[in-house]
Amino acid sequence: MNIKSHAQLQSSKTPAHASGVGEVPGVTCCCVNLEHPEFLQRCLTIGMDNSALQLQGELSASAIGTCNIPRPILTHLNGDTSWLLQLPWKDAPSGRSRFNILIDPWFNGIQIDIAWWFSRQWHVTEPAVQSIAELNERLKGTESLPQGLSPGSRDEGSASTQQNTNPYIDAVLISHEFTDHCNKGTLLEIDPATPILANGTAAVTIRSWSHFISVQDIPALSMAAPMWRTFTADALPSWLGVFRISQSLDISNTHAAVVVCFNLEQDGFFGSVTSEDRPAEAVIYTPHGLLPENIKLLSSALPPIRPLVLMHGLREVFIGWFGRVNLGAVNGLECCENSKARYWVPTHDEVKLGKGLIKYLLRYNSLTVEEAIKRLKETKVKQRAHAVEETKCTENFQFVELNSGDSLLLL
């Protein structure tokens, strides 16, 4: 199994870049690429360029092997902001070991926002999969070997397999109504029986297609409604919940986060722990960014939450009179500080091919993590922050950049 440690990633030209910024004591960062294992080993040895490591064939044995480890796996499905989150699943159906959540899928074709003359965009980076059917087959491959968590073998003629065309995709999350997140072409490839969880505007749009049986709004966490376990009880297992954090005075709801919470230790999953009040882990997905003060709302969640990953872009994006739509690296750094997430994984940074008026309105400002740290320190010095306060944001997370087809085992 070719899984690279944090130290190995720093010394080799892997497609998943792990920064040395703020290494967490006792935490190892493990990345794999979904190519053939022997080819991956050869590429890591001689430092072939990133394009050679794109997902083109069957899932590698290295990716399959990670499924033996009862920890979440995060996979980047395109160069932009389509993701797969795989969670260990205690009470899985026969032959399954993970609950697979698809996030903002857009694999092929054009995205049009507002009108064709305003914004038409295409991917620059080839997606890791070309269709929902292909993704389902790849997921089936991860369950094809004997697994420590797998209760048994799937019967290919079973009713569940026959009734659902993508039985290995268990739920879909849609963060925004914009077509690079809520892409009709890709979503209509998904079986109607698959539960959809979406923000309010996106949910209305998806229901208008009359394709899916269940489309549920993602509820917002608030001081008045902190019990996240009750939010999506109908669509998800009891140990899993999803909610949004919204930003006041943001009419378009552009700057918001979708938070996926899971308690892998409940009901004795890894031992004799039975308390549902035990802190749950969380993936914070905010592709456009969320103001750092809003992310502090997580501290009011019940049961309590321990953030595992922050997914936030590096690139600031400005669209004419709309202003700043992606908040960029410095904002992401402050969100890491406020959330105390263990990992920072960048998302939504692809500069897509574009036509229409949008081409003349878009403006970008890109910073590396190191540059963002320097800028944040300078800002805090100007604000007369204490020296310890200046540097604390650099000491409590790992930055891992995943290309299309890369996977990260979250330890």
VOBA-996672 format. One record per atom (N, C-alpha, C, O): residue in three letters; x, y, z. Coordinates in steps of 0.05 Angstrom, whole numbers, plus 5000, padded with zeros to 4 digits. Layout:
# residues N
alaXYZ/...
END
This chain:
# residues 411
met501749765000/met500050005000/met501850255000/met503450285018/asn501550424980/asn503250654977/asn501950894989/asn500751064975/ile502150925016/ile501151165029/ile503651315040/ile505251205054/lys503851565032/lys506151725040/lys505551875066/lys503451985070/ser507651875083/ser507352025108/ser507852315103/ser508652395081/his507252485123/his507652775121/his510552835114/his511053005096/ala512452705127/ala515352755122/ala516052675094/ala517652815081/gln515052445085/gln515752355058/gln514552535037/gln515852575016/leu512152645042/leu510952825023/leu512653075019/leu512853184997/gln513953165040/gln515553405038/gln518053355021/gln519053545009/ser519053105020/ser521553055007/ser521152934979/ser523152874965/ser518652894970/ser518252784943/ser516252954928/ser514653104940/lys516352934902/lys514553094885/lys511952944881/lys511452834859/thr510352944901/thr507752814900/thr505653014890/thr506153254892/pro503352914880/pro501253104871/pro499853224894/pro498553434891/ala500053114918/ala498853234941/ala500953374958/ala502653234970/his500953634958/his502953784972/his502253825001/his500153935007/ala503953725019/ala503453765047/ala505453965058/ala507853925057/ser504454185068/ser506154395078/ser507154325105/ser505854195121/gly509554425111/gly510754385138/gly509554575158/gly510354565181/val507754745150/val506554945168/val505054805190/val503354645185/gly505754865214/gly504154785237/gly503554495240/gly501254415242/glu505654325240/glu505154035243/glu503953975270/glu504954085291/val501953815271/val500653735296/val502153505309/val502453295295/pro503153525333/pro504553305346/pro502853055346/pro500453055354/gly504052825337/gly502652575338/gly500752525315/gly499352325315/val500552715296/val498652695274/val500252645248/val502152795243/thr499552445233/thr500852385208/thr498952445185/thr496552375187/cys499952565164/cys498352625140/cys498952405120/cys501252375111/cys496952265111/cys497352045091/cys495852105066/cys493452165066/cys497252105043/cys495952165017/cys496551934998/cys498651814999/val494651894980/val494951694959/val493851814933/val492252004934/asn494751714910/asn493551784885/asn492351524874/asn493451304878/leu490151554860/leu488651314852/leu489551194826/leu487851104810/glu492151184821/glu493351044798/glu494150764806/glu493850684829/his495250614787/his496150344793/his498450364813/his500250534809/pro498550194833/pro500550224855/pro503450214846/pro505050374855/glu504050034826/glu506850014818/glu507650264802/glu509950354804/phe505750374787/phe506350624772/phe506650854791/phe508451024787/leu505050864812/leu505251074832/leu507951064846/leu509251274850/gln508850824853/gln511450794867/gln513650904849/gln515451034858/arg513550834823/arg515550924804/arg515551224801/arg517651354800/cys513151344800/cys512951634798/cys514051784822/cys515451984820/leu513451674846/leu514451804870/leu517451784872/leu518751964883/thr518551574860/thr521451534862/thr522951724844/thr524951844852/ile521951754819/ile523551924800/ile522352204797/ile523452364782/gly520152264811/gly519152534811/gly517852614785/gly518252844776/met516252444772/met514852514748/met512952734753/met512152774776/asp512152884732/asp510453114737/asp507553024745/asp506852794742/asn506053224755/asn503353164766/asn501453034746/asn499852864754/ser501653114720/ser499753014701/ser499852714698/ser497952584691/ala502252594703/ala502552304701/ala501052164723/ala500651924721/leu500352304744/leu499052174767/leu496052214767/leu494752154787/gln494852304746/gln491952344745/gln490552074744/gln491551874734/leu488152074755/leu486551824755/leu485551764727/leu483951924717/gln486451534715/gln485551474688/gln484551184687/gln482951114669/gly485551014704/gly484850724703/gly483250644727/gly481750794738/glu483550394734/glu482150284757/glu483250404783/glu485450504783/leu481550394804/leu482550484830/leu484950314838/leu484950064834/ser487050444849/ser489450294855/ser489150134881/ser487350184897/ala490849934884/ala490849784909/ala491549954932/ala490749894955/ser493150174928/ser493850344950/ser491350494961/ser491050524985/ala489550564943/ala487050694952/ala485250494966/ala483950554986/ile485050254954/ile483450044966/ile484449984994/ile482849935013/gly487049974997/gly488249905022/gly487550095045/gly487350015068/thr487250345038/thr486650545059/thr483950485072/thr483450565094/cys482150345057/cys479550285068/cys479650095092/cys477750075107/asn481949965096/asn482349795120/asn482649955145/asn482249855167/ile483350215142/ile483850385165/ile481250525172/ile480150665155/pro480250495196/pro477550605202/pro477650905208/pro476950995230/arg478451055188/arg478551345189/arg477451465163/arg477351325143/pro476451715163/pro475351835139/pro477351865117/pro479751895122/ile476451845092/ile478051895068/ile476752115052/ile474352115047/leu478352315045/leu477352545029/leu478752535002/leu481152525000/thr477152534980/thr478152514953/thr477252754936/thr474852824936/his479152874922/his478553094904/his477752974877/his479352834864/leu475353034867/leu474352904843/leu474753074818/leu474452974796/asn475353334821/asn476153494798/asn478153704808/asn478953704831/gly478953884790/gly480854094798/gly479654324813/gly481054504821/asp476954314817/asp475554544829/asp474454464856/asp475954464876/thr471854404858/thr470654364884/thr468654144886/thr466654164899/ser469253924872/ser467653674874/ser469253474891/ser471653424886/trp467953364911/trp469353194931/trp467752944938/trp465352934934/leu469152754948/leu467952514959/leu469052474988/leu471452474992/leu467252455007/leu467952405035/leu466952125042/leu464552065040/gln468851945049/gln468151665056/gln468551625086/gln470751665096/leu466451555100/leu466551525129/leu466151225137/leu464451095126/pro467751125156/pro467350855165/pro464550815175/pro463450995189/trp463350595168/trp460450555172/trp460050295188/trp460250075177/lys459450315213/lys459150085230/lys456849905222/lys457249655219/asp454550015218/asp452149855212/asp451549845182/asp449249865173/ala453649825166/ala453349825137/ala451849575127/ala451949365140/pro450549595104/pro449349365091/pro451549165084/pro453849225084/ser450748925078/ser452648715071/ser454448795048/ser453548895028/gly457048765052/gly458948825031/gly459949115031/gly461649185015/arg458949275050/arg459749555051/arg461349615076/arg460949485096/ser463149805074/ser464749885098/ser464750185102/ser465550275123/arg463850345082/arg463950635084/arg461350765074/arg460050675056/phe460750985088/phe458451155079/phe459651365061/phe461351525070/asn458851375036/asn460051545016/asn458351795010/asn456051775001/ile459452025016/ile458052285012/ile459352434989/ile461752494989/leu457752484968/leu458652634945/leu458052934949/leu455853004956/ile460053104945/ile459753394950/ile460053554925/ile462153534911/asp458153714918/asp458253904896/asp459353784870/asp461253884859/pro458053564860/pro459153434836/pro458653584810/pro456453664804/trp460853634795/trp460753744768/trp463053614753/trp465353694758/phe462453424735/phe464653274722/phe465153374694/phe467453394686/asn463053424679/asn463453494651/asn461553704641/asn459553764655/gly462053814618/gly460254004606/gly460654284616/gly462454344631/ile458954454607/ile459054744612/ile457454814637/ile455554674643/gln458255024651/gln456555144672/gln455855424663/gln457555584655/ile453255484665/ile452255744658/ile450855864682/ile449055744694/asp451756104690/asp450456244712/asp449156504702/asp450356654687/ile446756544711/ile445056784704/ile444056754676/ile441656734671/ala445856764656/ala445156744628/ala447556674611/ala449856714620/trp447156554588/trp449456464571/trp451256694564/trp453756654562/trp450256944561/trp451857164554/trp453457274577/trp455357424574/phe452657204602/phe453957304625/phe456257124634/phe458557214638/ser455756864636/ser457856684646/ser457556404635/ser455556264640/arg459556324620/arg459856044610/arg462655954618/arg464656084610/gln462955734632/gln465555644641/gln465855344639/gln463955194640/trp468355254635/trp469054974632/trp471454914650/trp473055094657/his471754664657/his474054574672/his476654604655/his476554554631/val478754674668/val481454664656/val482654394661/val483854264644/thr482454304686/thr483554044695/thr481453824690/thr479153854697/glu482353614678/glu480553394673/glu479653264699/glu481353194716/pro477053234703/pro476053104728/pro477152824731/pro477752694711/ala477252724755/ala478252464761/ala476452244751/ala477252024745/val473852304750/val471852124738/val470152284718/val469952524721/gln469152144699/gln467652284677/gln464652264681/gln463152404667/ser463652104699/ser460752064702/ser460151954730/ser461951844743/ile457651964738/ile456751844763/ile457051544761/ile457851414781/ala456451424738/ala456651134735/ala459551044739/ala460050844752/glu461451194728/glu464251124732/glu465051144761/glu466450974771/leu464151354775/leu464751394803/leu463651154819/leu465051044836/asn461251074813/asn459950854827/asn461550594824/asn461950444843/glu462550554799/glu464150314794/glu466850324810/glu467750124820/arg468050564811/arg470450584827/arg469950534856/arg471650404870/leu467750634867/leu467050584895/leu466550294900/leu467250184920/lys465250164881/lys464849874882/lys467549734885/lys467749534899/gly469549834870/gly472149714871/gly473449724898/gly474949544906/thr472849944913/thr474049964940/thr472849764959/thr473949714981/glu470549654953/glu469249454970/glu469749174960/glu468648984971/ser471349144939/ser471548884926/ser473548694939/ser473448454933/leu475248794958/leu477048614972/leu476148575000/leu474648745011/pro476948365013/pro476148315041/pro477148555058/pro479448625058/gln475348665073/gln475948905090/gln475448835119/gln473648685126/gly477048955136/gly476748915165/gly474049015175/gly473048905194/leu472949225162/leu470449345171/leu468049235156/leu465749285164/ser468549075135/ser466348985118/ser464948745130/ser466148545136/pro462248765133/pro460748545144/pro460548295127/pro460048075137/gly460948325100/gly460748095083/gly460948175054/gly461948385047/ser460147995036/ser460348045008/ser457648134996/ser455548025004/arg457748324978/arg455248414965/arg454248214945/arg455848104929/asp451748164946/asp450447994926/asp449748164902/asp447948334904/glu451048114880/glu450648274856/glu447748264846/glu446848444832/gly446248064854/gly443448044845/gly441448144866/gly439048104863/ser442448274887/ser440748354909/ser438848574900/ser439348714880/ala436648604914/ala434648804907/ala435749084909/ala435149254892/ser437449134929/ser438549414932/ser440249484908/ser440249714900/thr441749294897/thr443449344874/thr441649394850/thr442349574834/gln439549244846/gln437849274823/gln436149524824/gln435649644803/gln435449614847/gln433549844849/gln435050114847/gln433750314841/asn437550124852/asn439050374853/asn441350354833/asn442950174835/thr441550544815/thr443650534794/thr446350624805/thr448350574792/asn446350754828/asn448950834840/asn448850764870/asn448950944887/pro448750504877/pro448350424905/pro450650484923/pro450350474948/tyr452950554912/tyr455250624929/tyr455550914935/tyr457350994949/ile453751084925/ile453551364932/ile451151394951/ile448851354943/asp451751454976/asp449651434997/asp448251705002/asp445951695011/ala449451924996/ala448252184999/ala449752394983/ala452152354977/val448452614976/val449652824961/val449153084975/val446953144984/leu451353244978/leu451153514991/leu451653724970/leu453453704954/ile449853924970/ile450154154951/ile450254404968/ile448454474983/ser452554544966/ser453054774984/ser451855034973/ser451055204989/his451655074947/his450755324935/his449055264910/his449255044899/glu447555454902/glu445855424879/glu447355474852/glu446255414831/phe449755584853/phe451255644829/phe451955394815/phe452355184827/thr452055404788/thr452155154772/thr454855004773/thr455054784764/asp456955124785/asp459354974789/asp459154814815/asp460954654821/his457054854831/his456454704855/his454054524850/his453954284857/cys451954644839/cys449454514834/cys449154474804/cys447654634791/asn450454284793/asn450654244764/asn448554044755/asn448653804761/lys446554144740/lys444253974733/lys445153734716/lys444053514721/gly446953764698/gly447753544681/gly448853314697/gly448153084691/thr450553374716/thr451753164732/thr449753044752/thr449552804755/leu448153224765/leu446353134785/leu444152954774/leu443252764787/leu443253004749/leu441152834737/leu442152554730/leu440552384723/glu444752514731/glu445852244728/glu445452074753/glu445751824752/ile444952204775/ile444752064801/ile441951934804/ile439952054796/asp441851694816/asp439351554819/asp437351724836/asp438151844856/pro434851734828/pro432851894842/pro432551814872/pro431651984888/ala433251574879/ala432851484907/ala435151594925/ala434951564950/thr437251704914/thr439451804930/thr438652054945/thr437652244933/pro438952064972/pro438152314987/pro439952554979/pro442352524976/ile438652784975/ile440053034969/ile439653224992/ile437453265001/leu441853335001/leu441853545022/leu443053795010/leu445353795001/ala441454015010/ala442354244996/ala441554505011/ala439754505027/asn443054715005/asn442254975016/asn439555055005/asn438654954984/gly438155245018/gly435455305011/gly434855364982/gly433055244970/thr436455544970/thr435955614942/thr436555384923/thr435055334904/ala438755244929/ala439455004912/ala437354794915/ala436654664895/ala436254754939/ala434154554943/ala431654614927/ala430454434915/val430854864925/val428554944909/val429054884880/val427354784866/thr431454944870/thr432254894843/thr432154594836/thr431054514816/ile433254434854/ile433454144849/ile430654024850/ile429953844834/arg428954114868/arg426154014869/arg424654074843/arg422953924835/ser425254304831/ser423854384806/ser424354184783/ser422854184764/trp426454024785/trp427053834764/trp425353584766/trp425153434747/ser424053544789/ser422353304794/ser423753044788/ser422652864776/his426253034797/his427852794792/his428352634817/his428152384817/phe428952764840/phe429652624864/phe427252584883/phe425452754884/ile427152364896/ile425052304915/ile425252474940/ile423252574951/ser427752514950/ser428152664975/ser430252884971/ser432552824965/val429353134973/val431153364973/val430753514998/val428553635002/gln432653515016/gln432353645042/gln434053885045/gln436353885037/asp432854105056/asp434454345061/asp436454285084/asp435854145103/ile438854395081/ile440854375102/ile440254585122/ile440354825116/pro439554515147/pro438754715167/pro441254875177/pro443454775175/ala440655105188/ala442855275198/ala443155235228/ala441255215243/leu445655215237/leu446255205265/leu446055485277/leu446755685264/ser444955505301/ser444655765314/ser444855725344/ser444655495354/met445155945358/met445155925387/met442455815398/met442355675418/ala440355875383/ala437655785391/ala437155495382/ala435355355393/ala438655395362/ala438355125352/ala441054985350/ala442054955327/pro442254905372/pro444954795371/pro445054485368/pro447254375365/met442754345369/met442754055370/met442953945342/met440953885329/trp445353915332/trp445753845304/trp444853555298/trp444253495275/arg444753375317/arg443953105312/arg441053085301/arg440452895287/thr439453275308/thr436553255300/thr436053375273/thr433853355262/phe438053505261/phe437553665237/phe436853495212/phe434953545198/thr438453285207/thr438153125183/thr437652835190/thr438652655177/ala436152785211/ala435752515222/ala434452335202/ala434952095202/asp432752435184/asp431252265165/asp433052165142/asp432551955131/ala435052315136/ala436652255112/ala439252105118/ala440351985100/leu440152115142/leu442852025149/leu442851835173/leu440851835188/pro444951665176/pro445151505200/pro445251675226/pro445751915224/ser444651555248/ser444451705273/ser447051825282/ser447052025297/trp449251715274/trp451951815282/trp452952035264/trp455252135267/leu451352125245/leu452152315224/leu450152545222/leu447752495223/gly451152785219/gly449453015216/gly450653225198/gly453053235195/val448953395187/val449853605169/val448353865176/val445953865180/phe449854085177/phe448554345181/phe450154565167/phe452354515157/arg448954805165/arg450255035153/arg450855245174/arg449555265195/ile452955395168/ile453555635183/ile453255865163/ile454755875143/ser451456045167/ser450956265149/ser452156525160/ser452756545184/gln452356715143/gln453556975150/gln451357185149/gln449957215129/ser451057335170/ser449057545170/ser449657755149/ser451957805142/leu447557875138/leu447758085118/leu448957995092/leu449858155075/asp449057725087/asp449957615062/asp447557515047/asp446757285050/ile446257685032/ile443757625019/ile443957385001/ile442057224999/ser446157354987/ser446457144967/ser447256874980/ser447456674967/asn447956885007/asn448856645021/asn451356525008/asn451856285010/thr452956704995/thr455456614983/thr457456525004/thr458756315001/his457656675025/his459656625046/his458356465068/his457256585087/ala458456205066/ala457256025085/ala458955775086/ala460655735069/ala458355605105/ala459755345107/ala457755125111/ala455655155125/val458254895099/val456854645105/val458654475123/val460954435116/val457554385145/val459154245165/val458053955167/val455653915172/val459753765162/val459053475164/val460253375190/val462653375194/cys458453285209/cys459353195235/cys458952895238/cys456952795228/phe460752765250/phe460552475253/phe461852385279/phe464052485286/asn460652195292/asn461652085317/asn462351795312/asn460651615315/leu464751745304/leu465551465297/leu465851295322/leu466051045319/glu465951405345/glu466351255370/glu463651185384/glu463751035403/gln461451295374/gln458951245389/gln458150945386/gln458850815367/asp456650855405/asp455650575406/asp457850365404/asp457450155393/gly460150435416/gly462350245417/gly463650185390/gly464649965386/phe463650375371/phe464750325345/phe467650245347/phe468550055334/phe469250385364/phe472050315367/phe472650205395/phe474950185402/gly470650145410/gly471050055437/gly468450045452/gly466349985441/ser468550115478/ser466150095495/ser464850365499/ser463050395516/val465650565483/val464450835486/val461550835477/val460850745455/thr459750925494/thr456950935487/thr455751205490/thr453451245482/ser457151405501/ser455951665506/ser455651825480/ser457551855465/glu453151915475/glu452652075451/glu453552365455/glu453552525437/asp454452435479/asp455352705485/asp458352735480/asp459452955483/arg459652525471/arg462452535465/arg462952715441/arg461252715423/pro465052875440/pro465453065418/pro465552915391/pro466852705388/ala464053025372/ala464052915345/ala466253055329/ala466953285334/glu467252925308/glu469053045290/glu467453185268/glu465153125263/ala468753375254/ala467353525234/ala469053605211/ala471453665214/val467953595187/val469153705162/val467653965156/val465253965153/ile469154185155/ile467954445150/ile468554515121/ile470854555113/tyr466454525105/tyr466754575076/tyr465654855069/tyr463254905070/thr467455035063/thr466655315057/thr468155405031/thr470155545033/pro467155325008/pro468655374983/pro469055664976/pro470955734963/his467155844985/his467556134980/his468656275004/his469356505003/gly468856135027/gly469856255051/gly467556345069/gly465356395060/leu468256375094/leu466356475115/leu468056645134/leu470256585140/leu466856875142/leu468357055159/leu469156905185/leu467556755196/pro471656945194/pro472656785217/pro470856805242/pro470656615257/glu469657035247/glu468057065271/glu465556885270/glu464556805291/asn464556825246/asn462256655244/asn462856365250/asn461056215259/ile465256285244/ile465956005248/ile466155935278/ile466055705285/lys466356135295/lys466356095324/lys463755985334/lys463555885357/leu461655995318/leu459055885326/leu459255585331/leu457555475346/leu461255455320/leu461555165324/leu461855095353/leu461154875362/ser462855285369/ser463255225398/ser460555195412/ser460555095435/ser458355285400/ser455755255413/ser454354995406/ser452154945417/ala455454845387/ala454154595378/ala453854385400/ala455654365417/leu451654245400/leu451154025419/leu450253775404/leu448453795388/pro451453545409/pro453853505424/pro456253665414/pro456153755391/pro458353705430/pro460553875421/pro461953755397/pro461853515391/ile463353935382/ile464653865357/ile467653915358/ile468454125369/arg469153735347/arg472053775345/arg472753775315/arg472853565303/pro473254015303/pro473754035275/pro476253875266/pro478353895279/leu475853725245/leu478053555235/leu479353695210/leu481753705208/val477653785192/val478553905167/val477154165161/val474654185164/leu478654365152/leu477454605140/leu478054595110/leu480354575102/met475954615094/met476254625065/met475554915056/met473254995056/his477655065048/his477455345043/his479555415022/his481755325024/gly478755575002/gly480655644981/gly482855834988/gly482755965009/leu484955834971/leu487156024974/leu486756274958/leu487856484965/arg485256254937/arg485156474918/arg482856664924/arg480556584928/glu483456924926/glu481357124927/glu480257174899/glu481757194880/val477657184897/val476357224871/val474457464874/val472757474892/phe474657644855/phe472957884854/phe471357884828/phe472457824807/ile468757934829/ile467157954805/ile465858234804/ile463758284817/gly467058414789/gly465958684785/gly464558804808/gly465658824830/trp462058874804/trp460359004824/trp459458814846/trp458558904867/phe459758544842/phe459158354863/phe461158364886/phe460658274908/gly463558464880/gly465558474900/gly467058214904/gly467358064884/arg468058154928/arg469657924933/arg467857684938/arg466357674958/val468057484921/val466357244923/val467757014936/val466556844949/asn470356994932/asn472056794946/asn473956954964/asn475357134955/leu474056874990/leu475357055010/leu478357005012/leu479757175024/gly479456785002/gly482356754999/gly483856655023/gly482656585044/ala486556655020/ala488256515039/ala488456635067/ala488356485086/val488556895069/val488657015096/val486156955112/val486356895135/asn483856975098/asn481356905112/asn481356615120/asn480456545142/gly482356435102/gly482556155109/gly484256095133/gly483655935150/leu486456245135/leu488356215157/leu486956295183/leu487356165204/glu485456505183/glu484056595207/glu481856395214/glu481256345238/cys480556275194/cys478556065200/cys479855825212/cys478655695230/cys482255755204/cys483755535216/cys484255595246/cys483855425263/glu485055845251/glu485655925278/glu483155905296/glu483255815318/asn480956005285/asn478456015301/asn477155745304/asn475855685325/ser477355575284/ser476055315285/ser477855105299/ser476854905310/lys480455155299/lys482454955309/lys482354695294/lys482754485305/ala481854715267/ala481754475250/ala484554355249/ala486554495250/arg484754095247/arg487253955245/arg488553975218/arg490953995216/tyr486853975197/tyr487853995169/tyr486554235156/tyr484254305162/trp488054355137/trp486854545119/trp487354435091/trp489654395082/val485154375076/val485254275049/val483954495031/val481654555034/pro485554615012/pro484354824995/pro482454714975/pro482654484966/thr480454874968/thr478454794948/thr477555044932/thr477955264940/his476254984909/his475055194892/his477155394882/his476555634880/asp479555294875/asp481655474866/asp482255444836/asp484055574826/glu480755284822/glu481155244793/glu480455504778/glu478255614782/val482255594761/val481655824743/val480555704718/val482055604701/lys477955704715/lys476555564693/lys476655724667/lys477055974667/leu476355584645/leu476055724620/leu473355864619/leu471355744627/gly473256114611/gly470756264612/gly470256424587/gly472056514574/lys467656464582/lys466756644561/lys464356804571/lys463156734591/gly463857014558/gly461657194566/gly462657434582/gly465057474584/leu460857584592/leu461557834607/leu463257774631/leu464957934639/ile462857534643/ile464357464667/ile467357474663/ile468957524681/lys468257414638/lys471057404631/lys472357674637/lys474757684644/tyr470857884633/tyr472058154637/tyr471558264665/tyr472758474672/leu469958124681/leu469458214708/leu471158074729/leu471558184751/leu472157834722/leu473657684742/leu476357794747/leu477757884729/arg477157794773/arg479757884781/arg480657694804/arg479157624821/tyr483257624803/tyr484257424822/tyr486557534838/tyr488057714829/asn486857444863/asn489157504879/asn489957244894/asn488457154911/ser492257134888/ser493156884899/ser495456914918/ser497357064913/leu495256774941/leu497456764960/leu497956474968/leu496156314968/thr500456424974/thr501156164986/thr500456175016/thr499856385026/val500455945029/val499955945058/val502156105072/val501556255091/glu504656075063/glu506856225076/glu506456525073/glu506856675092/glu505556605050/glu505056895045/glu502756995062/glu502757215072/ala500656815065/ala498356895081/ala499156925111/ala498257105124/ile500856745120/ile501856765148/ile503357025152/ile502857165172/lys505057085134/lys506657335136/lys504757575136/lys505157765152/arg502757575119/arg500957805117/arg499257825143/arg498758045153/leu498357605153/leu496757605178/leu498457705201/leu497457855218/lys500957615202/lys502757715224/lys503058015222/lys502958155243/glu503458115198/glu503858405195/glu501358555204/glu501558765216/thr499058445198/thr496558565206/thr496258575236/thr495458775248/lys497058355249/lys496758345278/lys498858525292/lys498258635313/val501158555279/val503158745291/val502059025290/val502359175309/lys500759095268/lys499559355265/lys497359405286/lys496959625295/gln496059185293/gln493959195313/gln495059165341/gln493559155360/arg497759165343/arg499059145369/arg498358885383/arg497958885408/ala498158665368/ala497558405380/ala500058305394/ala502258375387/his499658145415/his501858035430/his503357835412/his502157705394/ala505957795416/ala507657625399/ala506657345398/ala506657215377/val505757235421/val504656965421/val502156945404/val501756755389/glu500457155405/glu498057155390/glu498657175360/glu497157065344/glu500857305353/glu501557335325/glu502057065311/glu501257025288/thr503256885325/thr504256635312/thr502556395318/thr503056175307/lys500556415335/lys499056175342/lys497656035319/lys497255795319/cys496956195298/cys495556075276/cys497355895259/cys496355745243/thr499955905263/thr501755745247/thr502455485261/thr504155335250/glu501355425284/glu502255195300/glu500254975303/glu500754785318/asn497954995291/asn495854795298/asn494454675275/asn492154585278/phe495554665251/phe494254535229/phe496354435208/phe498654535208/gln495554255192/gln497154165169/gln495754255143/gln493254215141/phe497154365125/phe496054445099/phe496754235079/phe499054165075/val494654125066/val495053905046/val493453985021/val490954005022/glu494854014999/glu493554074974/glu493153824957/glu495153684952/leu490753774949/leu490053534934/leu489353604905/leu487553774900/asn490653474886/asn489953514858/asn487653324851/asn486753164867/ser486653354827/ser484453184818/ser485252894819/ser487252814806/gly483752734834/gly484452444836/gly485952374861/gly486252134867/asp486952574876/asp488352514901/asp486552464924/asp484352584926/ser487352294943/ser485852234967/ser487552284991/ser489952254991/leu486252365013/leu487552415038/leu486152255060/leu483752265064/leu487752085074/leu486751935096/leu487052105121/leu489252185129/leu484752175133/leu484752365155/leu485052215182/leu483252065191/leu487352245194/leu488052105218/leu487452265243/leu487952165265/
END
